[in-house]
Amino acid sequence: METGNKAPEILGRDQNGNEIRLSDYKGKKLVLYFYPKDLTSGCTQQACNLRDNYKELREAGYEVLGVSVDNEAQHRKFIERQQLPFSLIADTEHALVEAFGVWGEKKMYGRTYFGTFRTTFIINEEGIVERIIGPKEIKVKEHASQILD
């Protein structure tokens, strides 16, 4: 997925099993942020920064939607523990992470594995990817201000 591309219509299922579509956000800017795993320190810091600045994001015309390959039950637990005001897509089949090109080989502590690259896509009111904040750019504790700048 690159800037200028149209985002897919079907985004997946949220923490309650509801189908989420791009058209649900028509006329609004969408922050579609991909993160590696629920309830881990970096992902929690990022989600809480978006939560703490949610009002400002909404006032600027943004809706927020998180995506990871965790299941619906794990997402519900994450939302409940961190009191997140936005939905999380359970991309357990890896359809969305692969469509957006954020799934791949990673290395940590000398171990190689496949996972999600922390990436945020800003999608405009017409469903077009307007901006991408890549894994090397994202600051989890300042993510909302990165989006608003």
DSSP file (Angstrom, degrees, kcal/mol; ACC not computed):
  #  RESIDUE AA STRUCTURE BP1 BP2  ACC     N-H-->O    O-->H-N    N-H-->O    O-->H-N    TCO  KAPPA ALPHA  PHI   PSI    X-CA   Y-CA   Z-CA
    1    1 A M              0   0    0      0, 0.0     2,-0.3     0, 0.0    99,-0.1   0.000 360.0 360.0 360.0 133.5    0.0    0.0    0.0
    2    2 A E    >   -     0   0    0      4,-0.1     3,-2.0     1,-0.0   127,-0.3  -0.852 360.0 -75.4-131.0 166.0    1.4    3.4   -1.0
    3    3 A T  T 3  S+     0   0    0     -2,-0.3   127,-0.2     1,-0.2     3,-0.1  -0.387 119.8  33.0 -61.1 141.7    0.2    7.0   -0.8
    4    4 A G  T 3  S+     0   0    0    125,-3.3    -1,-0.2     1,-0.4     2,-0.2   0.182  92.4 120.8  94.2 -15.9   -2.4    7.6   -3.5
    5    5 A N    <   -     0   0    0     -3,-2.0   124,-3.2   124,-0.2     2,-0.4  -0.506  67.3-116.9 -79.7 150.0   -3.8    4.0   -3.3
    6    6 A K  B     -A  128   0A   0    122,-0.2   122,-0.2    -2,-0.2   121,-0.1  -0.724  30.2-124.7 -83.0 132.5   -7.4    3.3   -2.4
    7    7 A A        -     0   0    0    120,-2.9     4,-0.1    -2,-0.4    -1,-0.0  -0.436  36.0 -92.1 -72.5 151.9   -7.8    1.4    0.9
    8    8 A P        -     0   0    0      0, 0.0    14,-0.2     0, 0.0    -1,-0.1  -0.324  26.8-131.1 -65.2 148.9   -9.8   -1.9    0.7
    9    9 A E  S    S+     0   0    0      1,-0.1    13,-3.3    12,-0.1     2,-0.7   0.938  95.0  56.3 -66.8 -48.3  -13.5   -1.7    1.4
   10   10 A I  E     +B   21   0B   0     11,-0.2    11,-0.2     1,-0.2    -1,-0.1  -0.779  59.9 174.4 -92.2 116.8  -13.6   -4.5    3.9
   11   11 A L  E     -     0   0B   0      9,-2.5     2,-0.3    -2,-0.7    10,-0.2   0.738  45.5-106.8 -93.0 -26.1  -11.2   -3.9    6.7
   12   12 A G  E     -B   20   0B   0      8,-1.3     8,-3.8    83,-0.1     2,-0.4  -0.934  45.5 -42.3 136.9-160.0  -12.1   -6.9    8.9
   13   13 A R  E     -B   19   0B   0     77,-0.4    77,-2.9    -2,-0.3     6,-0.2  -0.900  48.3-138.5-114.2 140.2  -13.9   -7.7   12.2
   14   14 A D  B >   -C   89   0C   0      4,-2.4     3,-2.1    -2,-0.4    75,-0.2  -0.114  44.0 -76.9 -85.1-172.4  -13.6   -5.7   15.4
   15   15 A Q  T 3  S+     0   0    0     73,-0.6    61,-0.2     1,-0.3    74,-0.1   0.648 132.8  47.8 -61.5 -17.6  -13.3   -6.9   19.0
   16   16 A N  T 3  S-     0   0    0      2,-0.1    -1,-0.3    59,-0.1     3,-0.1   0.303 120.7-103.7-106.7   7.4  -17.1   -7.7   19.0
   17   17 A G  S <  S+     0   0    0     -3,-2.1     2,-0.3     1,-0.3    -2,-0.1   0.531  72.6 145.1  84.6   5.7  -17.1   -9.5   15.7
   18   18 A N        -     0   0    0      1,-0.1    -4,-2.4    -5,-0.0     2,-0.3  -0.592  54.4-115.5 -78.7 136.5  -18.7   -6.6   13.8
   19   19 A E  E     -B   13   0B   0     -2,-0.3     2,-0.5    -6,-0.2    -6,-0.2  -0.558  27.9-151.6 -72.0 131.5  -17.6   -6.2   10.2
   20   20 A I  E     -B   12   0B   0     -8,-3.8    -9,-2.5    -2,-0.3    -8,-1.3  -0.916  14.1-172.1-108.1 126.9  -15.7   -2.9    9.7
   21   21 A R  E >   -B   10   0B   0     -2,-0.5     3,-1.2   -11,-0.2     4,-0.3  -0.862  33.8-126.5-118.1 151.7  -15.9   -1.3    6.3
   22   22 A L  G >  S+     0   0    0    -13,-3.3     3,-2.2    -2,-0.3   -13,-0.1   0.877 110.9  63.5 -59.6 -38.1  -14.1    1.7    4.8
   23   23 A S  G >  S+     0   0    0    -14,-0.3     3,-1.3     1,-0.3    -1,-0.3   0.695  86.1  73.0 -64.1 -17.9  -17.4    3.2    3.9
   24   24 A D  G <  S+     0   0    0     -3,-1.2    -1,-0.3     1,-0.2    -2,-0.2   0.734 103.3  42.6 -63.3 -20.7  -18.3    3.3    7.6
   25   25 A Y  G X  S+     0   0    0     -3,-2.2     3,-2.3    -4,-0.3    -1,-0.2   0.166  81.3 146.1-112.1  15.5  -15.8    6.2    7.7
   26   26 A K  T <  S+     0   0    0     -3,-1.3   100,-0.1     1,-0.3    99,-0.1  -0.288  72.1  21.0 -57.7 134.4  -16.9    8.0    4.5
   27   27 A G  T 3  S+     0   0    0     98,-1.8     2,-0.3     1,-0.3    -1,-0.3   0.444 112.7  89.5  85.2  -0.1  -16.5   11.7    4.9
   28   28 A K  S <  S-     0   0    0     -3,-2.3     2,-0.4    97,-0.3    -1,-0.3  -0.906  79.7-114.9-125.5 155.2  -14.0   11.3    7.8
   29   29 A K  E     -d   62   0C   0     32,-2.1    34,-2.5    -2,-0.3     2,-0.5  -0.729  34.1-148.2 -84.8 138.9  -10.2   11.0    7.9
   30   30 A L  E     -dE  63 123C   0     93,-2.9    93,-3.0    -2,-0.4     2,-0.8  -0.938  12.9-155.9-117.5 128.2   -9.2    7.6    9.3
   31   31 A V  E     -dE  64 122C   0     32,-3.3    34,-2.6    -2,-0.5     2,-0.8  -0.893  17.2-174.7 -95.3 106.6   -6.1    6.8   11.3
   32   32 A L  E     -dE  65 121C   0     89,-2.8    89,-2.7    -2,-0.8     2,-0.5  -0.886   8.3-174.6-105.3 103.5   -5.5    3.1   10.6
   33   33 A Y  E     -dE  66 120C   0     32,-2.2    34,-2.3    -2,-0.8     2,-0.4  -0.877  13.1-156.3-110.9 130.6   -2.7    2.0   12.8
   34   34 A F  E     +dE  67 119C   0     85,-3.4    85,-1.3    -2,-0.5    34,-0.2  -0.836  18.0 175.2-100.6 134.3   -1.0   -1.4   12.7
   35   35 A Y        -     0   0    0     32,-2.4    34,-0.3    -2,-0.4     3,-0.1  -0.962  33.8-120.5-140.3 155.7    0.8   -2.6   15.8
   36   36 A P  S    S-     0   0    0      0, 0.0    33,-0.5     0, 0.0     2,-0.3   0.922  79.1  -7.0 -67.2 -49.4    2.5   -5.9   16.8
   37   37 A K    >   -     0   0    0     31,-0.1     3,-1.0    32,-0.1     6,-0.2  -0.981  62.2-111.1-159.3 137.1    0.7   -7.2   19.9
   38   38 A D  T 3  S+     0   0    0     -2,-0.3     3,-0.1     1,-0.2     6,-0.1  -0.287  98.0  15.9 -60.4 148.6   -2.0   -6.3   22.5
   39   39 A L  T 3  S+     0   0    0      1,-0.2     2,-0.3     2,-0.1    -1,-0.2   0.696  90.6 126.8  61.4  25.4   -0.8   -5.7   26.1
   40   40 A T  S <> S-     0   0    0     -3,-1.0     4,-2.6     1,-0.1     5,-0.3  -0.768  71.0-109.2-106.0 161.1    2.9   -5.3   25.3
   41   41 A S  H  > S+     0   0    0     -2,-0.3     4,-2.5     1,-0.2     5,-0.2   0.924 113.0  40.7 -61.4 -51.9    4.7   -2.2   26.5
   42   42 A G  H  > S+     0   0    0      1,-0.2     4,-2.2     2,-0.2    -1,-0.2   0.903 118.3  47.5 -63.4 -40.9    5.3   -0.3   23.2
   43   43 A C  H  > S+     0   0    0     -6,-0.2     4,-2.4     2,-0.2    -1,-0.2   0.859 112.4  49.7 -69.7 -34.8    1.8   -1.2   21.9
   44   44 A T  H  X S+     0   0    0     -4,-2.6     4,-2.6     2,-0.2     5,-0.2   0.908 110.2  50.5 -68.7 -42.2    0.2   -0.1   25.2
   45   45 A Q  H  X S+     0   0    0     -4,-2.5     4,-2.0    -5,-0.3    -2,-0.2   0.916 112.9  46.9 -61.1 -42.4    2.1    3.2   25.2
   46   46 A Q  H  X S+     0   0    0     -4,-2.2     4,-2.1     2,-0.2    -2,-0.2   0.947 113.9  46.3 -64.8 -48.8    1.0    3.9   21.6
   47   47 A A  H  X S+     0   0    0     -4,-2.4     4,-2.5     1,-0.2    -2,-0.2   0.891 113.4  49.6 -61.6 -40.4   -2.7    3.0   22.3
   48   48 A C  H  X S+     0   0    0     -4,-2.6     4,-3.0     2,-0.2    -1,-0.2   0.850 107.8  53.7 -70.5 -33.4   -2.7    5.1   25.4
   49   49 A N  H  X S+     0   0    0     -4,-2.0     4,-1.1    91,-0.3    -1,-0.2   0.913 111.9  45.2 -65.0 -41.2   -1.2    8.1   23.7
   50   50 A L  H  < S+     0   0    0     -4,-2.1    -2,-0.2     2,-0.2     7,-0.2   0.899 114.2  49.9 -67.0 -40.0   -4.0    7.8   21.1
   51   51 A R  H >< S+     0   0    0     -4,-2.5     3,-1.4     1,-0.2     4,-0.3   0.937 109.8  49.8 -60.9 -47.7   -6.5    7.4   23.9
   52   52 A D  H 3< S+     0   0    0     -4,-3.0    -1,-0.2     1,-0.3    -2,-0.2   0.737 120.3  36.5 -67.0 -22.7   -5.2   10.4   25.8
   53   53 A N  T 3X S+     0   0    0     -4,-1.1     4,-2.3    -5,-0.2    -1,-0.3   0.150  83.4 111.8-113.5  16.5   -5.4   12.6   22.7
   54   54 A Y  H <> S+     0   0    0     -3,-1.4     4,-2.8     1,-0.2     5,-0.2   0.881  74.6  54.4 -60.2 -41.7   -8.5   11.1   21.2
   55   55 A K  H  > S+     0   0    0     -4,-0.3     4,-2.5     1,-0.2    -1,-0.2   0.927 110.5  46.0 -59.7 -45.7  -10.6   14.2   21.8
   56   56 A E  H  > S+     0   0    0      2,-0.2     4,-1.5     1,-0.2    -1,-0.2   0.892 112.2  51.2 -65.0 -40.1   -8.1   16.3   19.8
   57   57 A L  H  <>S+     0   0    0     -4,-2.3     5,-2.6     2,-0.2    -2,-0.2   0.933 112.2  46.3 -61.9 -45.9   -7.9   13.7   17.0
   58   58 A R  H ><5S+     0   0    0     -4,-2.8     3,-1.9     1,-0.2    -2,-0.2   0.904 109.5  53.9 -63.7 -41.5  -11.7   13.7   16.7
   59   59 A E  H 3<5S+     0   0    0     -4,-2.5    -1,-0.2     1,-0.3    -2,-0.2   0.813 105.6  54.5 -62.9 -28.9  -11.9   17.5   16.8
   60   60 A A  T 3<5S-     0   0    0     -4,-1.5    -1,-0.3    -3,-0.2    -2,-0.2   0.394 128.4-100.8 -84.5   3.2   -9.3   17.5   13.9
   61   61 A G  T < 5S+     0   0    0     -3,-1.9   -32,-2.1     1,-0.3     2,-0.3   0.596  77.6 135.1  92.7  12.1  -11.7   15.2   11.9
   62   62 A Y  E   < -d   29   0C   0     -5,-2.6     2,-0.3    -6,-0.2    -1,-0.3  -0.717  38.5-161.4 -97.9 144.6  -10.0   11.9   12.5
   63   63 A E  E     -d   30   0C   0    -34,-2.5   -32,-3.3    -2,-0.3     2,-0.4  -0.892  20.2-139.5-109.4 151.3  -11.4    8.5   13.5
   64   64 A V  E     +d   31   0C   0     -2,-0.3    23,-0.6   -34,-0.2     2,-0.4  -0.930  23.2 172.6-119.2 137.5   -9.0    5.9   15.0
   65   65 A L  E     -df  32  87C   0    -34,-2.6   -32,-2.2    -2,-0.4     2,-0.3  -0.961  15.5-153.9-144.2 121.8   -8.9    2.2   14.3
   66   66 A G  E     -df  33  88C   0     21,-2.1    23,-3.5    -2,-0.4     2,-0.4  -0.664   8.1-163.2 -96.2 153.3   -6.2   -0.2   15.5
   67   67 A V  E     +df  34  89C   0    -34,-2.3   -32,-2.4    -2,-0.3     2,-0.3  -0.993  19.9 146.7-138.7 129.1   -5.2   -3.4   13.8
   68   68 A S  E     - f   0  90C   0     21,-1.8    23,-2.8    -2,-0.4   -31,-0.1  -0.937  54.4-110.5-146.0 172.3   -3.2   -6.4   15.0
   69   69 A V  S    S+     0   0    0    -33,-0.5    21,-0.1   -34,-0.3   -32,-0.1   0.365  79.8 116.2 -87.8   6.9   -3.3  -10.1   14.4
   70   70 A D  S    S-     0   0    0     19,-0.2    -2,-0.2     1,-0.1    22,-0.2  -0.327  70.4-104.8 -68.3 158.1   -4.5  -10.8   17.9
   71   71 A N     >  -     0   0    0     19,-0.1     4,-2.2    20,-0.1     5,-0.2  -0.246  30.4 -98.5 -83.2 173.6   -8.0  -12.3   18.3
   72   72 A E  H  > S+     0   0    0      1,-0.2     4,-2.5     2,-0.2     5,-0.2   0.882 121.0  52.4 -59.3 -43.5  -11.2  -10.6   19.3
   73   73 A A  H  > S+     0   0    0      1,-0.2     4,-2.0     2,-0.2    -1,-0.2   0.903 109.9  49.1 -62.7 -41.5  -11.1  -11.8   23.0
   74   74 A Q  H  > S+     0   0    0      1,-0.2     4,-2.3     2,-0.2    -1,-0.2   0.904 110.9  50.8 -64.0 -41.3   -7.5  -10.4   23.3
   75   75 A H  H  X S+     0   0    0     -4,-2.2     4,-2.9     2,-0.2     5,-0.2   0.908 107.9  52.4 -62.6 -42.5   -8.6   -7.1   21.8
   76   76 A R  H  X S+     0   0    0     -4,-2.5     4,-2.5   -61,-0.2    -1,-0.2   0.915 110.3  48.6 -60.0 -42.1  -11.6   -6.9   24.3
   77   77 A K  H  X S+     0   0    0     -4,-2.0     4,-2.8     2,-0.2     5,-0.2   0.915 112.5  48.2 -63.5 -43.8   -9.2   -7.4   27.2
   78   78 A F  H  X S+     0   0    0     -4,-2.3     4,-2.2     2,-0.2    -2,-0.2   0.927 113.3  47.3 -62.3 -47.0   -6.8   -4.7   25.8
   79   79 A I  H  X>S+     0   0    0     -4,-2.9     5,-1.6     1,-0.2     4,-1.0   0.916 114.9  46.7 -61.1 -44.5   -9.6   -2.2   25.3
   80   80 A E  H  <5S+     0   0    0     -4,-2.5     3,-0.3    -5,-0.2    -2,-0.2   0.934 113.8  46.2 -66.3 -47.3  -11.0   -2.9   28.8
   81   81 A R  H  <5S+     0   0    0     -4,-2.8    -1,-0.2     1,-0.2    -2,-0.2   0.871 124.2  32.9 -64.5 -37.3   -7.7   -2.7   30.6
   82   82 A Q  H  <5S-     0   0    0     -4,-2.2    -1,-0.2    -5,-0.2    -2,-0.2   0.424 102.2-127.8-101.5   0.9   -6.6    0.5   28.9
   83   83 A Q  T  <5 -     0   0    0     -4,-1.0    -3,-0.2    -3,-0.3    -4,-0.1   0.931  36.7-171.4  52.2  52.1  -10.1    2.0   28.5
   84   84 A L      < -     0   0    0     -5,-1.6    -1,-0.2    -6,-0.2   -36,-0.1  -0.586  20.2-155.4 -77.4 132.8   -9.6    2.6   24.7
   85   85 A P  S    S+     0   0    0      0, 0.0     2,-0.3     0, 0.0    -1,-0.1   0.363  71.4  66.0 -89.9   6.0  -12.3    4.6   23.1
   86   86 A F  S    S-     0   0    0    -23,-0.1   -21,-0.1    -7,-0.0     2,-0.1  -0.830  84.5-101.6-126.3 163.5  -11.8    3.2   19.6
   87   87 A S  E     - f   0  65C   0    -23,-0.6   -21,-2.1    -2,-0.3     2,-0.4  -0.422  22.9-146.0 -84.6 158.0  -12.2   -0.2   18.0
   88   88 A L  E     - f   0  66C   0    -23,-0.2   -73,-0.6    -2,-0.1     2,-0.4  -0.990  13.1-134.3-123.7 132.0   -9.4   -2.8   17.2
   89   89 A I  E     -Cf  14  67C   0    -23,-3.5   -21,-1.8    -2,-0.4     2,-1.1  -0.735  10.3-142.5 -87.6 130.7   -9.6   -5.0   14.2
   90   90 A A  E     - f   0  68C   0    -77,-2.9     2,-1.2    -2,-0.4   -77,-0.4  -0.778  20.5-178.8 -92.3  93.8   -8.7   -8.7   14.8
   91   91 A D    >   +     0   0    0    -23,-2.8     3,-1.7    -2,-1.1     6,-0.2  -0.392  21.7 150.3 -92.8  57.3   -6.8   -9.6   11.7
   92   92 A T  T 3  S+     0   0    0     -2,-1.2    -1,-0.2     1,-0.3   -23,-0.1   0.736  71.6  52.3 -65.1 -23.6   -6.2  -13.2   12.6
   93   93 A E  T 3  S-     0   0    0     -3,-0.3    -1,-0.3     0, 0.0    -2,-0.1   0.476 106.8-127.7 -89.8  -2.8   -6.1  -14.3    9.0
   94   94 A H    <>  +     0   0    0     -3,-1.7     4,-1.7   -26,-0.1     5,-0.2   0.654  67.5 133.2  66.9  18.0   -3.5  -11.7    8.2
   95   95 A A  H  > S+     0   0    0      2,-0.2     4,-2.1     1,-0.2     5,-0.1   0.930  73.7  37.9 -64.8 -46.3   -5.6  -10.3    5.3
   96   96 A L  H  > S+     0   0    0      2,-0.2     4,-2.3     1,-0.2     6,-0.2   0.906 114.4  52.3 -76.3 -42.1   -5.2   -6.7    6.2
   97   97 A V  H  4>S+     0   0    0      1,-0.2     5,-2.7     2,-0.2     6,-0.6   0.878 115.5  43.5 -61.9 -35.2   -1.6   -6.7    7.3
   98   98 A E  H ><5S+     0   0    0     -4,-1.7     3,-0.8     3,-0.2    -1,-0.2   0.897 111.0  53.3 -75.8 -40.2   -0.6   -8.4    4.1
   99   99 A A  H 3<5S+     0   0    0     -4,-2.1    -2,-0.2     1,-0.2    -1,-0.2   0.859 114.9  42.4 -61.5 -35.1   -2.8   -6.1    1.9
  100  100 A F  T 3<5S-     0   0    0     -4,-2.3    -1,-0.2    -5,-0.1    -2,-0.2   0.467 112.0-121.8 -91.6  -2.1   -1.1   -3.1    3.5
  101  101 A G  T < 5S+     0   0    0     -3,-0.8    -3,-0.2    -4,-0.3    -4,-0.1   0.809  76.5 121.2  71.1  30.4    2.4   -4.6    3.3
  102  102 A V      < +     0   0    0     -5,-2.7    15,-3.4    -6,-0.2     2,-0.5   0.211  47.1  89.4-111.5  15.3    3.1   -4.5    7.0
  103  103 A W  E     +H  116   0D   0     -6,-0.6     2,-0.3    13,-0.2    13,-0.2  -0.946  56.6 109.2-112.4 129.2    3.6   -8.2    7.7
  104  104 A G  E     -H  115   0D   0     11,-2.5    11,-2.6    -2,-0.5     2,-0.3  -0.982  64.6 -41.8-175.6-173.5    7.1   -9.6    7.3
  105  105 A E  E     -H  114   0D   0     -2,-0.3     2,-0.3     9,-0.2     9,-0.2  -0.511  52.4-179.5 -75.3 132.5   10.3  -11.0    8.8
  106  106 A K  E     -H  113   0D   0      7,-3.8     7,-2.4    -2,-0.3     2,-0.4  -0.875  15.8-147.1-127.8 159.7   11.5   -9.4   11.9
  107  107 A K  E     +H  112   0D   0     -2,-0.3     2,-0.3     5,-0.2     5,-0.2  -0.997  20.8 164.0-130.8 135.1   14.5  -10.0   14.2
  108  108 A M  E >  S-H  111   0D   0      3,-2.4     3,-2.0    -2,-0.4    -2,-0.0  -0.953  70.7  -7.4-151.0 131.2   14.8   -9.5   17.9
  109  109 A Y  T 3  S-     0   0    0     -2,-0.3     3,-0.1     1,-0.3    -1,-0.0   0.862 129.2 -54.7  52.4  40.4   17.4  -10.7   20.3
  110  110 A G  T 3  S+     0   0    0      1,-0.2     2,-0.4     0, 0.0    -1,-0.3   0.510 114.1 118.9  76.4   4.2   19.0  -12.8   17.6
  111  111 A R  E <   -H  108   0D   0     -3,-2.0    -3,-2.4     2,-0.0     2,-0.4  -0.856  52.7-149.1-106.6 138.0   15.7  -14.6   16.8
  112  112 A T  E     +H  107   0D   0     -2,-0.4     2,-0.3    -5,-0.2    -5,-0.2  -0.895  32.1 144.0-106.5 134.9   14.0  -14.3   13.4
  113  113 A Y  E     -H  106   0D   0     -7,-2.4    -7,-3.8    -2,-0.4     2,-0.4  -0.948  47.4 -98.2-156.6 170.7   10.2  -14.5   13.2
  114  114 A F  E     +H  105   0D   0     -2,-0.3     2,-0.3    -9,-0.2    -9,-0.2  -0.819  54.0 135.8-100.1 141.0    7.2  -13.0   11.2
  115  115 A G  E     -H  104   0D   0    -11,-2.6   -11,-2.5    -2,-0.4     2,-0.4  -0.945  51.9 -67.8-165.0-176.1    5.3  -10.2   12.6
  116  116 A T  E     -H  103   0D   0     -2,-0.3     2,-0.5   -13,-0.2   -13,-0.2  -0.732  37.1-135.9 -91.7 131.4    3.6   -6.8   12.1
  117  117 A F        -     0   0    0    -15,-3.4     2,-0.5    -2,-0.4   -83,-0.1  -0.773  31.7-112.9 -83.5 124.2    5.6   -3.7   11.3
  118  118 A R        +     0   0    0     -2,-0.5     2,-0.3    17,-0.1    20,-0.3  -0.432  58.8 153.7 -60.5 111.8    4.3   -0.8   13.4
  119  119 A T  E     -E   34   0C   0    -85,-1.3   -85,-3.4    -2,-0.5     2,-0.4  -0.998  33.3-151.1-147.0 142.1    2.9    1.5   10.7
  120  120 A T  E     -EG  33 133C   0     13,-2.4    13,-3.0    -2,-0.3     2,-0.5  -0.970   6.6-162.2-120.6 132.0    0.1    4.1   10.5
  121  121 A F  E     -EG  32 132C   0    -89,-2.7   -89,-2.8    -2,-0.4     2,-0.7  -0.948   7.7-152.7-111.4 126.6   -1.9    4.9    7.4
  122  122 A I  E     -EG  31 131C   0      9,-3.1     8,-3.2    -2,-0.5     9,-1.5  -0.898  16.6-165.9 -98.8 117.1   -3.8    8.2    7.3
  123  123 A I  E     -EG  30 129C   0    -93,-3.0   -93,-2.9    -2,-0.7     6,-0.2  -0.896  11.8-134.6-109.4 129.0   -6.7    7.7    4.9
  124  124 A N    >   -     0   0    0      4,-3.0     3,-2.2    -2,-0.5   -96,-0.2  -0.078  35.5 -86.1 -78.4-179.5   -8.6   10.7    3.6
  125  125 A E  T 3  S+     0   0    0      1,-0.3   -98,-1.8   -98,-0.2   -97,-0.3   0.684 127.8  52.7 -62.1 -20.3  -12.4   11.3    3.4
  126  126 A E  T 3  S-     0   0    0   -100,-0.1    -1,-0.3     2,-0.1  -100,-0.1   0.367 121.6-102.9 -97.2   3.9  -12.5    9.5    0.0
  127  127 A G  S <  S+     0   0    0     -3,-2.2  -120,-2.9     1,-0.3     2,-0.4   0.662  76.7 136.7  86.6  16.4  -10.7    6.4    1.2
  128  128 A I  B     -A    6   0A   0   -122,-0.2    -4,-3.0     1,-0.0     2,-0.5  -0.817  62.6-113.1-100.3 136.1   -7.3    7.3   -0.4
  129  129 A V  E     +G  123   0C   0   -124,-3.2  -125,-3.3    -2,-0.4    -6,-0.3  -0.550  39.4 173.5 -67.7 117.2   -4.1    6.7    1.6
  130  130 A E  E     +     0   0C   0     -8,-3.2     2,-0.3    -2,-0.5    -7,-0.2   0.754  60.4   6.5 -97.2 -32.2   -2.8   10.3    2.1
  131  131 A R  E     -G  122   0C   0     -9,-1.5    -9,-3.1  -129,-0.1     2,-0.4  -0.995  56.1-153.7-155.7 146.7    0.1    9.7    4.4
  132  132 A I  E     -G  121   0C   0     -2,-0.3     2,-0.7   -11,-0.2   -11,-0.2  -0.994   3.2-161.0-126.8 128.8    2.1    6.8    5.8
  133  133 A I  E     -G  120   0C   0    -13,-3.0   -13,-2.4    -2,-0.4     5,-0.0  -0.935  27.6-147.7-107.1 110.0    4.1    7.0    9.1
  134  134 A G    >>  -     0   0    0     -2,-0.7     4,-1.8   -15,-0.2     3,-1.3  -0.150  24.5 -96.8 -81.8 171.0    6.5    4.1    8.9
  135  135 A P  T 34 S+     0   0    0      0, 0.0   -17,-0.1     0, 0.0   -16,-0.1   0.814 122.1  49.6 -55.7 -36.3    8.0    1.8   11.6
  136  136 A K  T 34 S+     0   0    0      1,-0.2   -17,-0.1     3,-0.0    -3,-0.0   0.680 113.4  47.4 -79.3 -16.0   11.2    3.9   11.9
  137  137 A E  T <4 S+     0   0    0     -3,-1.3    -1,-0.2     2,-0.0     2,-0.1   0.780  84.9 103.3 -92.8 -30.9    9.3    7.1   12.3
  138  138 A I     <  -     0   0    0     -4,-1.8     2,-0.6   -20,-0.3     3,-0.1  -0.314  48.6-166.0 -66.2 129.3    6.7    6.2   14.9
  139  139 A K    >   -     0   0    0      1,-0.1     3,-1.8    -2,-0.1     4,-0.3  -0.953   9.9-155.5-111.0 108.5    7.2    7.5   18.4
  140  140 A V  G >  S+     0   0    0     -2,-0.6     3,-0.6     1,-0.3   -91,-0.3   0.799  91.4  49.0 -59.4 -32.3    4.8    5.5   20.5
  141  141 A K  G 3  S+     0   0    0      1,-0.2    -1,-0.3     2,-0.1     3,-0.0   0.560 122.9  32.7 -84.5  -7.5    4.6    8.1   23.3
  142  142 A E  G <> S+     0   0    0     -3,-1.8     4,-1.6     2,-0.1    -1,-0.2   0.065  79.0 122.3-131.6  23.1    4.0   11.0   20.9
  143  143 A H  H <> S+     0   0    0     -3,-0.6     4,-1.9    -4,-0.3     5,-0.2   0.873  70.7  54.7 -63.9 -40.6    2.0    9.3   18.1
  144  144 A A  H  > S+     0   0    0      1,-0.2     4,-2.5     2,-0.2    -1,-0.2   0.917 108.6  49.2 -59.7 -43.2   -1.1   11.5   18.3
  145  145 A S  H  > S+     0   0    0      1,-0.2     4,-1.6     2,-0.2    -1,-0.2   0.842 107.0  56.2 -67.9 -30.3    1.1   14.6   17.8
  146  146 A Q  H  < S+     0   0    0     -4,-1.6    -1,-0.2     2,-0.2    -2,-0.2   0.888 110.9  44.9 -62.9 -38.2    2.8   12.9   14.8
  147  147 A I  H  < S+     0   0    0     -4,-1.9    -2,-0.2     1,-0.2    -1,-0.2   0.906 114.2  47.8 -71.2 -42.8   -0.6   12.4   13.2
  148  148 A L  H  <        0   0    0     -4,-2.5    -2,-0.2     1,-0.2    -1,-0.2   0.723 360.0 360.0 -74.8 -21.5   -1.8   16.0   14.0
  149  149 A D     <        0   0    0     -4,-1.6    -1,-0.2    -5,-0.2    -2,-0.1   0.480 360.0 360.0 -73.1 360.0    1.3   17.7   12.7
